[in-house]
Amino acid sequence: MNEKLKGILQVLLAIAIVVLVFAFSKELERFKEYGYLGVFVISAISAATIFIPAPGWAFVFAMAKFLDPIGLGIAAGIGSALGEITGYIAGQGTSHLLPANSHYKKFKNWIEKNDLLAIFILAAIPNPLFDVAGIAAGSLGIKWWRFLIATAAGRTLRYAALAYLGAFSIQFL
């Protein structure tokens, strides 16, 4: 299979995942009954969108009233990391299709030079650039498992902190 066709198929797969996320978004409310598994699924689904924010973090914050913050962080972090594979796949596809502007090239070079640390930091802090990081990682050919591990570690830290904040805040509501 030639690289352009492979790239187009990867981009179409990423688009299909995003469409499915929105098609089933009304069903997400049911997953709160499933505790950590529900948090995992909702985090994976909400992270699967590209450039369109989905409120998975709000669910983690709210579930801190019922579940342990560390368990919440782990379930949401791993689920979110799996969902971010969508951006990674899109990056693999677009690497052969689109030219990059100078800002993206600088960002991509930074990720290439500091792959695990850069992905970990960008996953740990709330920011709109993480989808771009996933796309860059995919287009650079960073091993998917390295991307997944760094993303899971960063997101677990982020969601555990958010869950502790939620657990603390709920005392005052």
Contacts in CASP RR format, 6 or more apart in sequence:
PFRMAT RR
TARGET T0000
AUTHOR 0000-0000-0000
METHOD contacts of the structure
MODEL  1
MNEKLKGILQVLLAIAIVVLVFAFSKELERFKEYGYLGVFVISAISAATI
FIPAPGWAFVFAMAKFLDPIGLGIAAGIGSALGEITGYIAGQGTSHLLPA
NSHYKKFKNWIEKNDLLAIFILAAIPNPLFDVAGIAAGSLGIKWWRFLIA
TAAGRTLRYAALAYLGAFSIQFL
3 96 0 8 1.000
4 96 0 8 1.000
4 97 0 8 1.000
6 93 0 8 1.000
6 96 0 8 1.000
7 92 0 8 1.000
7 93 0 8 1.000
7 94 0 8 1.000
7 95 0 8 1.000
7 96 0 8 1.000
7 97 0 8 1.000
8 93 0 8 1.000
8 97 0 8 1.000
9 93 0 8 1.000
10 89 0 8 1.000
10 90 0 8 1.000
10 91 0 8 1.000
10 92 0 8 1.000
10 93 0 8 1.000
10 94 0 8 1.000
11 90 0 8 1.000
11 93 0 8 1.000
11 94 0 8 1.000
11 97 0 8 1.000
13 89 0 8 1.000
14 50 0 8 1.000
14 86 0 8 1.000
14 87 0 8 1.000
14 89 0 8 1.000
14 90 0 8 1.000
14 91 0 8 1.000
17 48 0 8 1.000
17 86 0 8 1.000
18 48 0 8 1.000
18 49 0 8 1.000
18 50 0 8 1.000
18 52 0 8 1.000
18 86 0 8 1.000
21 45 0 8 1.000
21 46 0 8 1.000
21 48 0 8 1.000
21 49 0 8 1.000
21 54 0 8 1.000
22 49 0 8 1.000
24 45 0 8 1.000
25 45 0 8 1.000
25 54 0 8 1.000
28 42 0 8 1.000
28 45 0 8 1.000
28 46 0 8 1.000
28 59 0 8 1.000
31 37 0 8 1.000
31 38 0 8 1.000
31 39 0 8 1.000
31 41 0 8 1.000
31 42 0 8 1.000
32 38 0 8 1.000
32 42 0 8 1.000
32 59 0 8 1.000
32 63 0 8 1.000
34 41 0 8 1.000
35 63 0 8 1.000
35 66 0 8 1.000
35 67 0 8 1.000
36 67 0 8 1.000
36 71 0 8 1.000
36 72 0 8 1.000
36 74 0 8 1.000
36 75 0 8 1.000
37 75 0 8 1.000
38 75 0 8 1.000
39 59 0 8 1.000
39 60 0 8 1.000
39 63 0 8 1.000
39 67 0 8 1.000
39 72 0 8 1.000
39 73 0 8 1.000
39 75 0 8 1.000
39 76 0 8 1.000
40 75 0 8 1.000
40 76 0 8 1.000
40 78 0 8 1.000
40 79 0 8 1.000
41 79 0 8 1.000
42 56 0 8 1.000
42 59 0 8 1.000
43 56 0 8 1.000
43 59 0 8 1.000
43 60 0 8 1.000
43 75 0 8 1.000
43 76 0 8 1.000
43 77 0 8 1.000
43 78 0 8 1.000
43 79 0 8 1.000
43 80 0 8 1.000
43 83 0 8 1.000
43 155 0 8 1.000
43 159 0 8 1.000
44 79 0 8 1.000
44 80 0 8 1.000
44 82 0 8 1.000
44 83 0 8 1.000
45 54 0 8 1.000
45 83 0 8 1.000
46 54 0 8 1.000
46 55 0 8 1.000
46 56 0 8 1.000
46 59 0 8 1.000
46 80 0 8 1.000
47 54 0 8 1.000
47 56 0 8 1.000
47 79 0 8 1.000
47 80 0 8 1.000
47 81 0 8 1.000
47 82 0 8 1.000
47 83 0 8 1.000
47 84 0 8 1.000
47 86 0 8 1.000
47 155 0 8 1.000
48 83 0 8 1.000
48 84 0 8 1.000
48 85 0 8 1.000
48 86 0 8 1.000
49 86 0 8 1.000
50 86 0 8 1.000
50 87 0 8 1.000
50 90 0 8 1.000
50 131 0 8 1.000
50 135 0 8 1.000
51 128 0 8 1.000
51 131 0 8 1.000
53 128 0 8 1.000
56 76 0 8 1.000
56 80 0 8 1.000
57 126 0 8 1.000
57 159 0 8 1.000
57 162 0 8 1.000
60 72 0 8 1.000
60 73 0 8 1.000
60 76 0 8 1.000
60 159 0 8 1.000
60 162 0 8 1.000
60 163 0 8 1.000
61 162 0 8 1.000
61 163 0 8 1.000
61 165 0 8 1.000
61 166 0 8 1.000
61 169 0 8 1.000
62 166 0 8 1.000
63 72 0 8 1.000
63 163 0 8 1.000
64 72 0 8 1.000
64 162 0 8 1.000
64 163 0 8 1.000
64 164 0 8 1.000
64 165 0 8 1.000
64 166 0 8 1.000
64 167 0 8 1.000
64 170 0 8 1.000
65 166 0 8 1.000
65 167 0 8 1.000
65 170 0 8 1.000
67 163 0 8 1.000
69 160 0 8 1.000
69 163 0 8 1.000
69 164 0 8 1.000
69 166 0 8 1.000
69 167 0 8 1.000
70 160 0 8 1.000
70 163 0 8 1.000
71 160 0 8 1.000
71 163 0 8 1.000
72 159 0 8 1.000
72 160 0 8 1.000
72 163 0 8 1.000
73 156 0 8 1.000
73 159 0 8 1.000
73 160 0 8 1.000
73 162 0 8 1.000
73 163 0 8 1.000
74 156 0 8 1.000
74 160 0 8 1.000
76 155 0 8 1.000
76 156 0 8 1.000
76 159 0 8 1.000
76 163 0 8 1.000
77 152 0 8 1.000
77 154 0 8 1.000
77 155 0 8 1.000
77 156 0 8 1.000
77 158 0 8 1.000
77 159 0 8 1.000
78 152 0 8 1.000
78 155 0 8 1.000
78 156 0 8 1.000
79 152 0 8 1.000
79 155 0 8 1.000
80 151 0 8 1.000
80 152 0 8 1.000
80 155 0 8 1.000
80 159 0 8 1.000
81 123 0 8 1.000
81 148 0 8 1.000
81 151 0 8 1.000
81 152 0 8 1.000
81 155 0 8 1.000
82 148 0 8 1.000
84 123 0 8 1.000
84 130 0 8 1.000
84 131 0 8 1.000
84 134 0 8 1.000
84 147 0 8 1.000
84 151 0 8 1.000
84 155 0 8 1.000
85 144 0 8 1.000
85 147 0 8 1.000
85 148 0 8 1.000
87 131 0 8 1.000
87 134 0 8 1.000
87 135 0 8 1.000
87 138 0 8 1.000
88 134 0 8 1.000
88 135 0 8 1.000
88 137 0 8 1.000
88 138 0 8 1.000
88 144 0 8 1.000
88 147 0 8 1.000
89 138 0 8 1.000
90 135 0 8 1.000
91 134 0 8 1.000
91 135 0 8 1.000
91 136 0 8 1.000
91 137 0 8 1.000
91 138 0 8 1.000
91 139 0 8 1.000
92 138 0 8 1.000
92 139 0 8 1.000
92 141 0 8 1.000
93 138 0 8 1.000
93 139 0 8 1.000
94 135 0 8 1.000
94 139 0 8 1.000
95 138 0 8 1.000
95 139 0 8 1.000
95 140 0 8 1.000
95 141 0 8 1.000
100 108 0 8 1.000
104 132 0 8 1.000
104 136 0 8 1.000
107 129 0 8 1.000
107 132 0 8 1.000
107 133 0 8 1.000
107 136 0 8 1.000
108 136 0 8 1.000
108 139 0 8 1.000
108 140 0 8 1.000
110 118 0 8 1.000
111 118 0 8 1.000
111 119 0 8 1.000
111 133 0 8 1.000
111 136 0 8 1.000
111 137 0 8 1.000
111 140 0 8 1.000
111 142 0 8 1.000
112 136 0 8 1.000
112 140 0 8 1.000
112 142 0 8 1.000
115 137 0 8 1.000
115 140 0 8 1.000
115 142 0 8 1.000
115 146 0 8 1.000
115 150 0 8 1.000
116 146 0 8 1.000
116 149 0 8 1.000
116 150 0 8 1.000
117 150 0 8 1.000
118 133 0 8 1.000
119 133 0 8 1.000
119 134 0 8 1.000
119 137 0 8 1.000
119 142 0 8 1.000
119 146 0 8 1.000
119 147 0 8 1.000
119 150 0 8 1.000
119 151 0 8 1.000
120 150 0 8 1.000
120 151 0 8 1.000
120 153 0 8 1.000
120 154 0 8 1.000
121 154 0 8 1.000
122 129 0 8 1.000
122 130 0 8 1.000
122 133 0 8 1.000
123 130 0 8 1.000
123 133 0 8 1.000
123 150 0 8 1.000
123 151 0 8 1.000
123 152 0 8 1.000
123 153 0 8 1.000
123 154 0 8 1.000
123 155 0 8 1.000
123 158 0 8 1.000
124 153 0 8 1.000
124 154 0 8 1.000
124 155 0 8 1.000
124 157 0 8 1.000
124 158 0 8 1.000
125 158 0 8 1.000
126 158 0 8 1.000
134 147 0 8 1.000
137 147 0 8 1.000
138 144 0 8 1.000
138 147 0 8 1.000
END
